[in-house]
């Protein structure tokens, strides 16, 4: 176990003016508090916070962060309190320790809702001070290094949690070395067979290629000497998890991998990076499509480097990364390497040194935190955050040259939402590199994307299955919900207007405000939408506003009228029922009467009201009635449908509706027919041909044998109107293989 003076010396190596008193006090305090506590391995418990502190000294973190690491388990596992730590070490360190104590209680591998909520808390804590993440990751890394001592069942859960959350989060913060070690340790437990197989193959390959690696290093060193470039060349081998992931993703065998070995070229300046690149490409041929310049366009986690692959000595493919020493430090330590000791006001206890928030990694974190306030439910947030944690990136540009980083596989829709939510919501098309392209086009590095917009656009719900970014998915879901809510609200308004009119009262939205508490709704729009969805009856709203009002509708009279074959909504439900046909026909006078009495216009399946049709369908020309269906809006039934008997005792659900079909609008309507056909080869084909020849569309078909010589077929069709349907049925009856054809009502 590391001694007190050894810890101080480790920090002094990179920070000579270290506050020794703070570290000594934290060391002694934590050791005394943990006392005789033991870990699962049998080691003294204090060895764990000490090792966490050691990991952070390797990352050259300041004494305040090292102090937090030493104390991070004291509040939870000992008699220490927040007040005591504030008094001894200051409120800033106390706040960080308490934040880590709360995170310690998180169980990320739990039900989706709990896991999502805990991830929210983790990200929110990080957004306050990234040192919380640094200590948390170091804590997780030491736990993973000692995972063998944990019970087997718990071991797998911790490894999965590490692979799903902590490793990619370290990568997003630019801490590549920590990410790779966390992934490798987790890989050992999540897939031990694959881990051992890949590890053995890599060890064997390293042994066989040791000479080639040395030859390439020497060839590069000679090249840089020739051009007077001061450079350090380091070879590296891909990690087992990285190799396995690439084999899985691209369906490659181990032998097919060409980039297991790579070389890092470290130089002094950015200018030297490009000089080294020029020298390399002059000496050896570049592999097309394998060049990436992350210096001019850094990754979102602040990674900067030039990547290239050449056909080098021995005619082998050699992958090279060229970067400055500063870039190399950032590539290893990520956010921990940024303005690490920028002093925002010196404090006697050593606190006050903060990591700059002016980094791309922090920008990603802020973007993710923004989504927390945009109303996503926990499961959606978890899904979206995991998607963004795991995605590689492409870099695209707006017409004005603004750089937009997106996950690989992103579309122009993702691009539009990345620029601004309003641009995504109004997107109707896109130009990629000056050419109009489908919105489902997969974007590539360097694409210039121009979004075509329309204020009349509402994002289709189907877009959700196309986009890959969490922001786009959340915005599409939100826009879809808002559009549906607007439809239900509009329907609710119309229903209430007619209900108040029947009661002899004037309707206004302001009249609903004083009675919101009675209706258990938070605002007027909620009331209107609830009425439109059928969750709240219009009579309940009328009675809430006018408690003395009595509904005089007589359901017995309704049933009697229905038995006589005529449904009079004026007598039974307090509404006049009229059935006009298409505009411009003889029924226009009836339509005017219906308009005066407030029947809701049905303009089609995709009109401005939430409308669906009964299973047997309804077509223009039918007498129709609307039934308010909870959660689905209005269901339209033909007046002759036997299914309507189920609603005889629910007059509040009956809605007076009328057709209002624009002759210029080409939309088909659902209808169901039954056909009895001769049971012989070709009968179905003949019937389908007749249906097609008469401009109808088959939606679904079911068949049942009723006799050895005949087959009963039921077709769900899409037709223009009642005349069209009747004409089709007549044509089917005239067909030689058809015994009978008729419309099905319920």
N, C-alpha and C positions, 0 to 999 in steps of 0.2 A: 504494500500500500504506500502511495506517495506521501512523503513527509511534508510538514508545513513549509520548511525553507525551500524544498524542491519546487513546490507550486509557485512560490514567489519568484524563484529564479527563472522558471519557464516564462513568466510574464515579463520579467526584466529584460529578457533577450530581445524582445521586439518593442518594449515600452520602458525605457530606462527610468522615467519619472513615475513609476508605478506607486500607487498609494499602498505601501506595505502594511500599514496599520489596519486598513480596511480588510485586506485579505487574511491577515493573521486573526483578526477578531472573528471573521466569518468562519474560518477553519475551526477555531476552538469552540465557538458557539454551536456549530452544526455537530461536531464530534460529541460534545457533551449532551446535546439534546437526543441524538440517536442512541447514545449510551451503548447498551448491550444488545440492541436489536440485531437480528440476523437476516440475511437474504436466503432465498431458496437454495442457493449453492452452499450455504453454511458460512460464507464470508461475513464479516461485520457489515452492517447495513451502510455505515458511513462510507464504505469503499465505493458505493454506487454514485452518490453526488460528487465524490472526489474524482471519479473517472469521467463523469459528465463535464466537470470543470476542465479536466485535462484535454478532452476533445476540443473544447472551445479555445484553449490556449493554442492548440495546433492551428486554429483558424485566426489566431492573433487578435482575439477580442479583448476589450478593455476590462479593467478590474471590476467595474460595476456589474457587467454581465457574468464574470467569473463568480462574483459574490452571490448573485441570484442563483447560479447553478449549485453552489454549495448549500444554499438554503432552500432549494425548491421543494423539498419534501417535508420540511420542518413543521409547517402549519398543519398539514394533514396527518402526519404520522407521529408527532411528538406533542409535548405540552406547550409548544411555542404558540404565540398569538400574533395577530397582525399588529396590535398596538405595541407589543414588545419589540417586534422587528422594526416598526416605524421609529421607535425611540432610540434603538441601538444603531440602525443603519440608514435611517431617513425614509420619508414617505414614498419616494420614487422606487426604491428597491422593495419596500413593503408592498407597493401596488403590483409590481411584477411578480413577486413571490405569490401573492394572493391570486393573481390571474392564472399562474401555473397550477396552483392548488385546485382551482375550479376546473381547469382543463384535465387535470389528473383524474377527475371523477367521470370524464366522458368515456362512454363505451361506444366507439364508432361502429363496431361490428354488432349491430343490434337490429331491431326492426327498422324498416326504411324511414319511417317518420322520425324516430328517435335519432337514427344515424344522421339524418339531414339536419335536424335541429342542433345536434352536437357539432356538426361541421360548420354550421352558421356561427356558433359561439367561438369556435377555434379561429375562423377567419376574422371575425370581429375583434377578437383579442389581438391577433397579429396586426390588424390595421391600426390599432392604437400604438403599438410599439413592436417592431419586428424582432426585438431581442427575445420576446416571448416565443416566437417560432424557433429561433436559433437554439435556445435552451431546450425546447420541446423536442426538436430533431436530435440534438445530442443525447438527450434522455432516451429517446427511442432507439438510437444507434447502439448505446451501451446495453440496453435491454435485449436487442437482437443479437448482440455478440455473446450474451449469456443465456440465450433462449433454451439451451439444452437442459437447463435445470428446472424449467417450467413443466408442469404436467402436460402430457401429450395432447389432450383434447384442447387445452387452452393455447398450446403452442401454434396450432394451425390457424386459429382465429387471429392471433396477434400477427402472424406472418401475412395473412390475407389483408388485414387492415393496413399493414405497412406497405404492401404492394399497391393497394388501391388508393391510399390517401397520402401517406407521408413521403414515399419515394417520389411520386410525380410532383408533389408540392415542393419538395427540395429542388427538383429540376426546374420548376416554374420560377423559383427564386434564384436560379442560376448556379446552385450549389451542386455541380455535376459530380464531383468526387463522392460527396455524401449520398447522392442519389444512387450512384452505381453500387456503392457498398451496401446500402439498404436493400436494393433489388437483388443483389447476389445472396445476401443472407436470407431474404424472404424466399427466394427461389429454392434454396436448400430444403425448405420445409413444405412449400406448396407443391413441389414436384420433384421429390428426392431422386427418383430414377433418372429423369432427364438431366438433372443437375450433375449427378455423378458421371453420366455418359458423356456430356459435353465437356466437363472439366478434364476428364481423362484424355479425350481427343485433343483438347487444346494443349495439354501438357506434352503429349506425344508430338504434336505439330511444332511446338516451340523447340523441342530437343532436335528435331530433324532440320529446322530452318535457322538454327543459331548462326551458322556460317553465312547464310544469305543475308540475314539481318545485319551482321557486321559489315558485309561487303557494301550494302546500300548506304549505311551510315558513313563509311569511308568515302564512297563516291560523292555523296552530298557535301561532305566536309571539304573535299578537294575542289568541288565546283565553287563553293562559297569563297574559298581562299583565292581562286582565280579571279573572282570579281570583287575581291576585297570587301566582302560582306561579313561582318561579325555576327556569327550565328551559332546557337547551340542546337544540336540534333538529338532528339530522344525517340527511341522506338517505343511502341505500345502495342498491347494485344487486346483485342475486344474481350469484354467480360462475358462470362457464361450466359447470363440472362439476355444480353444484347444479341449474342449469336443465336440462341434458341428462339428468340422472338422473331428474328429475321428469317430463320428457317421455316417457322410456322407461317409467317405472313406471306412469304413469297413461294412457299412450297418447294424449297430448295434442300438438297442434301448437304451434308457438311463439306463434301469435296467441291461443291459448286460455289462456295463462298470465296470471293476474291479479295475481300478487304478485312480479313481477320487481323492482319498486321498493318499498322500504320505508323507514320513518323510525324513528330511534332518539331517544327522549326521555330525556335524562339530568337527574335532579333530585338534591337533596341528601339527602333522608331517605325512609324507607319510607312514612311518612305522606304525603309529597308524591307518591309513586307512585300511591296510591289517589285523592288529590285530583285529580291530572292525569287519571286514568282517568275519574273522575266528570265532569270538565269536558268531556272528549272525547265521552263517551256522551250528555251532555246536548245537545251541539251537533250531533252527527251520529248517524245510525242505525248500530247495530252489526249485523254480518253474523252470523246465528245459527250456532252451532257452531264459531265461529272465535275463541273466547275461552279463554285458558289462563293460569292463575295459577301460575307457577313460583316465586313468592316464598313463598307458603304451603306449597307442596310442591316443593322444589328438585329438579332432575334429579340423577341419580346422580353426575354429574361436577361437582356443586356450582353448576351454572348456575342463576341466579335472575333472573327478569324477568317482567313481565306482557305477554302477547301479546294483541292484539285487532285485528280488521279492521273498518273502518267504510266506509260509503258517503259519501265526503268531498266536498270541493269538486269541481265539474265532474261530479258524479255518478259519480266513479270509485271503485273499491275501493282503499282505502289500508291497508296493513299497518303496524301500529305496535308497537314494543317500548318498554316503559317500565321504567326501572331507575335505581338510584342510581349514583353514581360508583364506589363500591366494587364494586358488582355488575358494572359495566361493565369494571373492571379484571380481575375474576375471569373474566368471559366471554372476555376476550382472552387472558389469561395462565394461567388454570386453576390447577393446583397451585403454579405458580411465584409466584402472588400471595398464597398463604396463609402468614401468619406468617413473612414472607420473611427477616426479620432477627432472629428470636427467638434470643437468645443463650443457649446451654446451657453456659456456661462459657467465658469469653474466653480465647483462646489467642494467644500472641505472633505467630504466623505468619498470623493472620487466619482460620484454620480454626475450626470449631466452630459456625458459623451453620448451622442446619438448618431444613428446611421441615417444618411441622407434619404429623403423620400423622393428625390428627383431622379428616379430610375424607372426603366421600363417595367421591371418586375413589380415595383410598387404600383405602376399605372394599371397593370393587369389586376392586381389585388383590389385597387379602388374600383375598377370596372365590375369586378365580381361582387364587391360589397354593395354597389349601386343596385344590383339585381335583387339584393335582399329586401330593398324598400319598394320593389316594383310589384309586390303582391303575388309572387310565385308560391304555390303550395310547397311544403317541405320536400315531397317526393320529386317534384319538377326541379327544384333547386339542386338537389343531390345529383340527379341525372345530368343536368346541364353542367354543373361544376366538374363532375367526373369526366364528361366528354371533353371539356376544355383543358383539363389537366393532362389528358393523355394524347391530345392531338399534336402532330407536327404542323408546321406552318407554311403558308405561301404568302408572298408579299405582292399586293396589287396597288394601283395608283388611281386617284381621281383625275379628271381632266385637268385640274389645276395643279397636279403634282403631289397631292397629299398622299403619304404612304399609309396603307391600311393592311395590318397583319391579320390573317384569317387562318383557321384550321385547314389542313389539307382536305380536299374534297368539297370545299365551300363553293357556293353558287353566287350569281349576281344578287339573289335575294339576301343572302347572308351579308354581302358587301353593302347593300342598301341599308340594312339595319345597323351595320357597324358604323356607317357614317352618321345616321340619326334615325331614331324610331319613326319619325314622321315620314322620312324618305322611304323607309321600308313599307310603311302602311299604304303609301300612295304609289308604290312601284307597279308599273304595268308592262315594262319592257326594259331591255338593256342593250347597249352597244359595247362590245368587247373589242378593243383595238380598232374602233371605228366601224365595225360591222355589227348589224343587228343580229343578236344571237338568242336562242331560247333561254328562258330564265333558269332552266335546269342545267345549263352548261357548267362543267367543272372548271373553276378558274385555275390558272397556272401562274407561276412566278413571273412578275414583270408585266402582267396584263393591265391595260388601262381600261377602266370600266366607267361608263357613263349611264346613269339611271334615267329612264323615261318615266315621267310621273303623270298621274291624273287625280284630281281632287275627288272624283266620283268613285275611286277604287276602294274596295274593302278587301283585305287580304283573305283569299280562300283558305278554308280550314285544311285543304289538301297540301298546302305549302308546308305544313308542319312536318310531313314525312319526307320532304325534299331537303330542307335546310339542315345544317350541321352545327351551327353555333347556338349556345344557350340563349343569348340575347334575342336572336331571331325567333326561336321556338316560343319563348315566353311572350314576346310581343304579338305573335300570330295568335296564340291561345287567348291573350287578353283582348285583341281586336275581335276575334270570333265571338268571345263571350259578350263583349259590348254590343256587337251587331245583333246577336240573339236577344239580349236584354232589351235593346231598343225596339225590336219587333214585338216582344211580349208587352213592353210598356205601351206601345202604340195600340195594341189590341186591348189592353186593360183600360186605356183611356176611352176607347170607343164603347166598350161594354158598360163602363160606369156612366158615360154620357146618356146612354139609352136607359140604364137602370134608374138614374136620377129623374129622367124625363117621365118615365112611367109612374114614378112616385110623386110627380108634380113638383119637383124641386129643381133648382138650378145647380148645375155641376161646376165646380172650379177646383183646381189643385190646391188653392189656398185653404179651402174648406177641410182638406184632409190633414193639414198640419197639426191642429190641436188634438186630433184623435189618434196620432201615430202610436201612442203608448197602448191604447185599447186594441189596436190591430197588431201589436208586437212587431212593428217595422221601424227601421231607423230613419227612413226618409220617404218622401212622397213617391219617388221613382220606384222604391222597393214595393210600395203598395200597388202601384200600377202594374209592375211586372208580375207580382204575385197573383193578381186578378187575371192577367193574361195567361199565366201558366196554369190557372185553375186551382191554385193552392188556397185562394181566398175568394169567397163568393161575392158577387156584386151586392147581394142583399145584406151580407155582414157589414160591408162598407157603408151602405145606406143607413143601416141601423146604428152604426157607430157615430155617424154624423148627426142623424136625426133619431134619437132613441125611442121616440113615440110613434115612429112609422110602423105600420102593419102591412104585411104582404097579403093581398087579397086574391092571389092566384088560386085556382081550384084544380087540384090534380085529378079529382074524380071526373070532372068534366073533360079534362084532357084525355083520359083513358076512354071515355065514352065516345068522344069524337073520333078517336083513332080506330075504334072498333067499327064505326060507320064508314071508315075508309077515307076520311078527310081530317087533316090535322090543322086546326085553326089556332094559330099561335096568339091571335088577338084575344080570344076567349080563354085559352088555356094558360098562356104564359105572359099575357099582357103585351104581345107584339103582333103586328100585322105580318102575314107571310105571303110574299108574292114571288113568282118565279119568272123573271124576264129572260129572254134568250139573248142572242148576240145583238150588239148595237146596230140600229138602223132597220131592224125587222119590225113586224107588226106588234111585237110585245113591248115596243118602246113606251107606250102609254102605261103599261103595267110597271115597267122599270121606274118611270117617274113617280108612280104611286109608292113604290117600295122605297125610293130615295127619300120621299117626304117622311116616311115612317121609320127611317133609320136603319134599313138592312145593310149589313156589312158587305162590301163588294169583294167578290172572289175573282182575282185577276189571273190566277194560275198557280202552279206549284211553287214558283219562285217569286211570288209577289212581295208586298211590303208587310204582310201578316204571316205569323207562323201557322202554316196550313199543311195538313196532310189529308190523305183520302182513306176512306174505309177499305178493307181488304177487297171488296167487290168492285171498288172504284166508283167514280161519278164523272159524267161528261157534260159539257155545255148543252143545254136543252133538257136535261133532267130537272125535275123538281128536287131541290136539295134542302137540307137542314144541317146546321152546324151543331156539333156537340163539343163543349169545352172539356178537353181531356187534360188532367193534371200533368204538367211537365212537358206537354206536346203541343199546346195551343189548341187550334180548332181542328176537329176531324169532320170531314164532309161526307155525309151519307145521302144516297138517293132517298126520296121520301117513301118509296115502296120497300125499303130494306127491312126485313124482319128483325135485324139486329137492334133497331130503334126501340123495341119493346123493353129492352133492358134499362132504358132511361126514362120510362113513363113516370116513375115516382121521383124524378130529380129535375123538376122544371127549371131550376136555377142554372142547369147546364145547357139548356137549349138556347141556341143563338140564331137569330134571323139573318140569313145570308142570301145573296143573290149573285148571279153570274155577271161579270163586267169584263168581257173579253174583247180586247182590241183586235180588230180584224187584221191588222198589220203584224201582230205578234204570232209567230209560228211556234206553238207549243202543243204537244199531244197530252192527252189525259188518260188515266187508267180505267180499264173496263175488263170484266171477266166474262168469258163465254164458255159454254159446255158443248162439245161436239161428239155425237155418236157416229163412229165410222166403221165401215166394213173392215174386218180383220184380215187384211191381205197386204203383201209387199207393195210398197210405194204409196200407201194411203196417206201417211204422215207427210211425205214429200209433196203430194198433190195439194193437201190442205194448206201447208206452209206456202206453197206457190200462189194459191188463191189469196191468202192473207197479204202476201207481199205485193201481188198485182193490184190489190185494192188499197195500196198506200197505208197499210197498218203495220205496226211493229210488234213482234212477239217478245214479251219480257220474260215470262217463265211458262213452263209447260209441265203438267203432270198427267200420267196415264194410269188407268185401272181397267182390268178386263171384267166386263159385266156378263159376257156370254161367249161361247166358243167362236161365234161368227162376228161378234162386234167388240169394239174397244171404246171405252169412254175416255175422252180427252178434255182437260180443263186448261184453257189458255188465259193467261193474264196479258192483255194487249194494251197498246198505246194508240189511241185514235184521236181524231180532231174534235168530233162532237157527236150528238145523238144521231143525226142523219147519217153520218159516216158509219157509225156502228151498225145501225139498222140495215144499211145498204150492204155491208160486209156479211152480216148474218144471212141476208137473203141470197147472196152469191154462194155462200157455203151450202145452203140448203139445196141449191141447184146443182151442186157438184155430185157426180155419179157415185163416188165412194162414200158420201155422207148420208146417213139415215136421218139425222136430226141435228139441228143447231139452234141454240137459244142463249139468251143472256142470263147470267147468274146474278141474282140479287140476294146477298147474304147467305 
